Amino acid sequence: MDNARQILEEMNDRSREVFRRVVEGYLATGDPVGSRTLTRDMSEKVSAATIRNVMQDLEYLGLLDSPHVSAGRVPTQQGLRMFVDGLLEVSDLELNDREKIDATLGSNSDDVSLALDRIGSALSGVTQGASLVLAPKREAPIKHIEFVALGHDRALVVLVFGDGHVENRIFHPPPGQTPSSMREAANFLNALIEGKTLSDVQTVIAKEIDKRRQEIDGLAHQLVESGLAVWEGEADSYERLIVRGRANLINSEVEQEDLDRMKTLFDDLERKRDIAEFLELTDQGEGVRIFIGSENKLFSLSGSSLVVSPYMNADRKIVGAVGVIGPTRLNYGRIVPIVDYTAQLVGKLIADRK
């Protein structure tokens, strides 16, 4: 988007105002914005013909599009991206919205899952979109790891946690594994894991593999990486995503094509595929991020936008995320502070119950 920012900087005041008013009009109504409408709103008196010429230039730059034969224009995905990055005015969080979100913490229940469910429902109600809450993983120190061969293409990993909890997980090891290589992998892990969680172990192993790569048998190395991928990406994540408010999107007045896209979106959500990627969207630092259309790796087929923010635990580690998803015609200026506040609230909830 560096090129888009350069385009915005090089626009004259008139072009920038026409572009901004077209986008704001589209976000407010969902309809194409025509030159006659703009002549009534522009800060300077200009003719409809002049505005049409400006809109044609913006269309040539890939920022606007003509959905029909009419002269009205709508922003493209690139145009929305440029508007969000350079012209979006974020409003303050409204008191009424804050009170509705705060009210979710009125219960004295110690069940974090129920609290996150209530927060997700409130977020959906306030934004009239679908809310997403990625709950924190269960993080307990690991005491012991063991690999057991079940056949030529199946193996069992036994995880013994410090709190006495035991988990058995089946995975497919890389070809060529032997009982000896599995013992080597288990010994390597057990020498590192005391007092560490799965997330900690993943970080430590990455560093150890870099440092001791020549000491580790190649096949055992593959086993370690394959096993961790199963633990982190498949086992826990499938139950971690809380989705509320899908009816807000399915029942809204949308075109059939948009409805089909939304159904695709929720099919993805209900199957909970690639949930690990959802958290990866937020791992580049604090703050709210906006993904528009195909920029959103997880929901690229839906033609939707995702406004998402990570939240942290008491140790300032990102452990989950909250977000709102809807059509690209979102009121970004209002949604951003709501998501930001909700993420901070969830982070405080998790930190206080550590």
C-alpha positions as CSV (number, residue, x, y, z in Angstrom):
1,M,0.0,0.0,0.0
2,D,3.0,2.3,-0.1
3,N,2.0,3.2,-3.7
4,A,-1.5,4.0,-2.6
5,R,-0.2,6.3,0.2
6,Q,1.9,8.1,-2.4
7,I,-1.1,8.5,-4.6
8,L,-3.0,10.1,-1.7
9,E,-0.2,12.5,-0.9
10,E,0.0,13.5,-4.6
11,M,-3.7,14.3,-4.9
12,N,-4.8,17.9,-4.9
13,D,-7.3,19.0,-2.4
14,R,-10.3,18.7,-4.8
15,S,-9.4,15.1,-5.7
16,R,-8.8,14.1,-2.1
17,E,-12.2,15.6,-1.1
18,V,-14.1,13.9,-3.9
19,F,-12.5,10.6,-3.0
20,R,-13.2,11.0,0.7
21,R,-16.9,11.9,0.1
22,V,-17.4,9.0,-2.3
23,V,-16.1,6.6,0.3
24,E,-18.0,8.1,3.2
25,G,-21.2,8.2,1.2
26,Y,-20.8,4.5,0.2
27,L,-20.0,3.4,3.8
28,A,-23.1,5.3,5.0
29,T,-25.6,4.1,2.4
30,G,-24.1,1.2,0.5
31,D,-25.1,3.0,-2.8
32,P,-22.9,4.4,-5.5
33,V,-22.3,8.1,-5.1
34,G,-22.9,10.4,-8.1
35,S,-21.5,13.7,-9.2
36,R,-24.8,15.6,-8.6
37,T,-24.8,14.4,-5.0
38,L,-21.3,15.6,-4.5
39,T,-21.9,19.1,-6.0
40,R,-24.2,19.8,-3.0
41,D,-21.6,18.7,-0.4
42,M,-18.3,19.9,-1.7
43,S,-16.6,22.7,0.2
44,E,-16.0,24.6,-3.0
45,K,-18.6,25.3,-5.7
46,V,-17.7,23.1,-8.7
47,S,-19.8,21.7,-11.6
48,A,-21.0,18.1,-11.9
49,A,-18.9,17.8,-15.1
50,T,-15.7,18.8,-13.1
51,I,-16.5,16.2,-10.4
52,R,-17.2,13.5,-13.1
53,N,-13.7,14.2,-14.5
54,V,-12.1,13.8,-11.1
55,M,-14.0,10.6,-10.5
56,Q,-12.8,9.2,-13.8
57,D,-9.2,10.0,-12.8
58,L,-9.7,8.2,-9.5
59,E,-11.2,5.2,-11.3
60,Y,-8.2,5.1,-13.6
61,L,-6.0,5.0,-10.5
62,G,-7.9,1.9,-9.3
63,L,-9.5,3.7,-6.3
64,L,-13.1,3.9,-7.5
65,D,-15.3,1.7,-9.7
66,S,-18.6,2.0,-11.6
67,P,-20.8,-0.9,-10.6
68,H,-23.5,0.0,-13.1
69,V,-23.9,2.1,-16.3
70,S,-24.8,5.1,-14.1
71,A,-22.3,7.8,-13.2
72,G,-22.2,6.7,-9.6
73,R,-19.0,5.4,-8.1
74,V,-18.1,3.1,-5.2
75,P,-14.6,2.5,-3.7
76,T,-12.5,-0.5,-4.8
77,Q,-10.7,-2.7,-2.2
78,Q,-7.6,-0.6,-2.9
79,G,-9.6,2.6,-2.4
80,L,-11.0,1.4,0.9
81,R,-7.5,0.4,2.1
82,M,-6.2,3.8,1.2
83,F,-9.1,5.5,2.9
84,V,-8.6,3.5,6.1
85,D,-4.9,4.1,6.2
86,G,-4.9,7.8,5.3
87,L,-8.3,9.5,5.8
88,L,-10.2,7.5,8.3
89,E,-11.3,9.5,11.3
90,V,-11.8,7.3,14.4
91,S,-14.4,8.5,16.8
92,D,-14.4,8.2,20.6
93,L,-16.0,5.2,22.1
94,E,-19.7,6.1,22.8
95,L,-20.8,5.9,26.4
96,N,-23.7,3.7,25.6
97,D,-21.5,1.2,23.8
98,R,-19.0,1.1,26.7
99,E,-21.8,0.5,29.2
100,K,-23.1,-2.5,27.2
101,I,-19.7,-4.1,27.0
102,D,-18.9,-3.3,30.7
103,A,-22.2,-5.0,31.7
104,T,-20.9,-8.4,30.6
105,L,-18.6,-8.4,33.6
106,G,-21.4,-8.0,36.1
107,S,-21.5,-11.8,36.9
108,N,-19.3,-13.2,39.6
109,S,-18.7,-16.4,37.7
110,D,-15.1,-17.6,37.6
111,D,-15.7,-19.4,34.3
112,V,-13.6,-17.5,31.8
113,S,-15.3,-19.2,28.9
114,L,-18.7,-18.0,29.9
115,A,-17.4,-14.5,30.4
116,L,-15.8,-14.5,26.9
117,D,-19.1,-15.8,25.5
118,R,-21.0,-12.9,27.1
119,I,-18.4,-10.4,25.8
120,G,-18.7,-11.9,22.3
121,S,-22.5,-11.6,22.4
122,A,-22.3,-8.0,23.6
123,L,-19.8,-7.1,20.9
124,S,-22.1,-8.5,18.3
125,G,-25.0,-6.6,19.7
126,V,-23.2,-3.3,19.9
127,T,-21.7,-3.5,16.4
128,Q,-24.6,-5.4,14.7
129,G,-22.0,-7.6,13.1
130,A,-20.5,-11.0,13.8
131,S,-18.1,-11.1,16.7
132,L,-15.1,-13.3,17.0
133,V,-13.3,-14.1,20.3
134,L,-10.2,-16.3,20.2
135,A,-10.0,-17.7,23.7
136,P,-6.6,-18.2,25.4
137,K,-5.1,-21.7,25.3
138,R,-4.8,-23.8,28.3
139,E,-1.3,-23.2,29.4
140,A,0.1,-25.5,32.1
141,P,3.8,-26.5,32.6
142,I,4.7,-29.8,31.0
143,K,6.4,-32.5,33.1
144,H,7.1,-35.3,30.6
145,I,6.7,-36.1,26.8
146,E,6.8,-39.5,25.3
147,F,6.4,-40.7,21.7
148,V,5.0,-44.2,20.9
149,A,4.9,-45.7,17.5
150,L,1.5,-47.1,16.5
151,G,2.4,-48.2,12.9
152,H,4.5,-47.0,10.0
153,D,2.5,-43.8,9.5
154,R,0.9,-43.2,13.0
155,A,2.4,-42.3,16.3
156,L,1.1,-41.3,19.8
157,V,2.5,-38.4,21.8
158,V,1.8,-38.6,25.6
159,L,1.9,-35.2,27.4
160,V,2.0,-35.2,31.2
161,F,1.4,-31.8,32.6
162,G,2.6,-30.5,36.0
163,D,-0.9,-30.3,37.4
164,G,-1.4,-34.1,36.8
165,H,-3.4,-33.7,33.5
166,V,-2.4,-36.3,30.9
167,E,-3.2,-35.9,27.1
168,N,-2.7,-38.5,24.4
169,R,-2.6,-37.2,20.8
170,I,-2.2,-39.2,17.6
171,F,-0.2,-37.7,14.7
172,H,1.4,-38.7,11.5
173,P,5.2,-38.7,11.8
174,P,7.5,-38.0,8.9
175,P,8.5,-41.2,6.9
176,G,11.4,-43.3,8.1
177,Q,10.9,-42.9,11.9
178,T,12.2,-45.7,14.1
179,P,11.7,-46.3,17.9
180,S,15.2,-45.1,18.3
181,S,14.6,-41.8,16.6
182,M,11.5,-41.3,18.6
183,R,13.3,-41.9,21.9
184,E,16.0,-39.4,20.8
185,A,13.3,-36.8,20.1
186,A,11.6,-37.5,23.4
187,N,14.9,-37.2,25.3
188,F,15.7,-34.0,23.5
189,L,12.4,-32.5,24.5
190,N,12.4,-33.8,28.1
191,A,15.7,-32.1,28.7
192,L,14.1,-28.8,27.8
193,I,10.6,-28.8,29.1
194,E,10.7,-28.7,32.9
195,G,8.4,-25.9,34.1
196,K,7.6,-24.8,30.6
197,T,4.3,-24.6,28.7
198,L,3.8,-25.8,25.1
199,S,4.2,-22.2,23.8
200,D,7.4,-21.8,25.8
201,V,8.7,-25.2,24.5
202,Q,8.0,-24.2,20.9
203,T,10.2,-21.0,21.4
204,V,12.9,-22.8,23.2
205,I,13.1,-25.7,20.7
206,A,13.4,-23.2,17.8
207,K,16.4,-21.7,19.5
208,E,17.9,-25.0,20.5
209,I,17.5,-26.4,17.0
210,D,19.4,-23.4,15.6
211,K,22.1,-23.8,18.2
212,R,22.5,-27.6,18.1
213,R,21.3,-28.4,14.6
214,Q,24.4,-30.5,13.9
215,E,23.8,-32.6,17.0
216,I,20.3,-33.6,16.2
217,D,19.5,-36.5,14.0
218,G,17.7,-35.3,10.9
219,L,14.7,-37.5,11.2
220,A,14.3,-36.7,14.9
221,H,14.4,-33.0,14.0
222,Q,11.5,-33.6,11.5
223,L,9.6,-35.5,14.2
224,V,10.0,-32.6,16.7
225,E,8.7,-30.1,14.2
226,S,5.9,-32.3,13.0
227,G,4.7,-33.0,16.5
228,L,4.7,-29.4,17.6
229,A,2.7,-28.5,14.5
230,V,0.0,-31.0,15.5
231,W,-0.1,-29.7,19.1
232,E,-0.2,-26.0,18.3
233,G,-2.2,-26.0,15.1
234,E,-4.9,-28.7,15.5
235,A,-5.6,-30.1,18.9
236,D,-6.4,-27.0,21.0
237,S,-7.4,-24.5,18.4
238,Y,-10.5,-26.2,17.2
239,E,-12.4,-25.3,20.4
240,R,-10.9,-21.9,20.9
241,L,-13.0,-19.7,18.5
242,I,-16.2,-18.2,19.8
243,V,-18.5,-16.8,17.1
244,R,-21.6,-14.7,17.9
245,G,-24.1,-12.7,15.8
246,R,-24.0,-14.5,12.5
247,A,-27.7,-13.7,12.1
248,N,-26.8,-10.0,12.0
249,L,-25.1,-10.7,8.6
250,I,-27.2,-13.5,7.2
251,N,-30.5,-11.6,7.8
252,S,-29.3,-8.2,6.6
253,E,-30.5,-6.8,3.3
254,V,-27.8,-7.9,1.0
255,E,-27.5,-8.9,-2.6
256,Q,-27.6,-12.7,-3.4
257,E,-23.9,-12.7,-4.3
258,D,-23.1,-11.1,-0.9
259,L,-25.3,-13.6,0.8
260,D,-23.5,-16.5,-0.9
261,R,-20.2,-15.0,0.3
262,M,-21.4,-14.7,3.8
263,K,-22.6,-18.4,3.8
264,T,-19.1,-19.3,2.6
265,L,-17.6,-17.3,5.5
266,F,-19.7,-19.1,8.1
267,D,-19.1,-22.5,6.6
268,D,-15.4,-21.7,7.2
269,L,-16.1,-20.6,10.7
270,E,-18.2,-23.6,11.6
271,R,-15.6,-26.0,10.3
272,K,-13.0,-23.9,12.2
273,R,-10.3,-24.4,9.7
274,D,-7.0,-22.5,9.8
275,I,-7.9,-21.0,13.2
276,A,-4.2,-20.8,14.1
277,E,-3.9,-18.2,11.3
278,F,-6.4,-16.0,13.0
279,L,-4.1,-15.4,15.9
280,E,-1.2,-15.0,13.5
281,L,-3.1,-12.0,12.0
282,T,-2.5,-10.2,15.3
283,D,1.0,-11.1,16.2
284,Q,2.7,-8.1,14.7
285,G,2.2,-5.9,17.7
286,E,-0.4,-4.2,19.8
287,G,-3.4,-2.3,18.4
288,V,-6.3,-2.7,16.1
289,R,-5.8,-4.0,12.6
290,I,-8.2,-3.9,9.7
291,F,-8.2,-6.5,6.9
292,I,-10.3,-5.7,3.9
293,G,-11.5,-8.4,1.4
294,S,-8.7,-10.6,0.1
295,E,-6.2,-9.1,2.6
296,N,-7.8,-11.3,5.2
297,K,-6.1,-14.7,4.8
298,L,-8.7,-16.6,6.9
299,F,-11.9,-15.2,5.3
300,S,-10.6,-14.2,1.8
301,L,-13.6,-15.9,0.1
302,S,-16.2,-14.0,1.9
303,G,-15.6,-10.5,0.5
304,S,-15.7,-9.2,4.0
305,S,-13.7,-7.0,6.4
306,L,-12.2,-8.0,9.7
307,V,-11.4,-5.5,12.5
308,V,-9.3,-7.4,15.0
309,S,-7.1,-6.7,18.0
310,P,-5.0,-9.0,20.2
311,Y,-5.2,-9.1,23.9
312,M,-2.5,-10.0,26.4
313,N,-2.1,-11.8,29.7
314,A,-0.4,-10.5,32.8
315,D,3.0,-11.3,31.3
316,R,2.2,-9.1,28.3
317,K,2.1,-12.1,26.0
318,I,-0.5,-12.2,23.2
319,V,-2.8,-15.1,24.0
320,G,-5.9,-14.4,22.0
321,A,-7.8,-11.9,19.9
322,V,-11.2,-10.3,19.5
323,G,-12.7,-8.9,16.4
324,V,-15.8,-7.9,14.3
325,I,-16.4,-9.2,10.8
326,G,-18.9,-7.9,8.3
327,P,-19.2,-6.6,4.8
328,T,-16.6,-4.2,3.5
329,R,-19.1,-1.4,4.1
330,L,-18.4,-1.2,7.8
331,N,-18.5,1.9,9.9
332,Y,-14.8,1.6,10.5
333,G,-14.5,4.8,12.5
334,R,-17.0,3.5,15.1
335,I,-16.0,-0.2,15.1
336,V,-12.2,0.4,15.7
337,P,-12.6,2.0,19.2
338,I,-15.2,-0.7,20.2
339,V,-12.8,-3.5,19.3
340,D,-9.9,-1.8,20.9
341,Y,-11.8,-1.3,24.2
342,T,-13.1,-4.8,24.2
343,A,-9.6,-6.3,23.7
344,Q,-8.3,-4.3,26.6
345,L,-11.2,-5.5,28.7
346,V,-10.6,-9.1,27.9
347,G,-6.9,-8.7,28.5
348,K,-7.6,-7.3,32.0
349,L,-10.1,-10.2,32.6
350,I,-7.4,-12.8,31.7
351,A,-4.7,-11.0,33.7
352,D,-6.9,-10.7,36.9
353,R,-7.8,-14.4,36.9
354,K,-4.2,-15.7,36.3
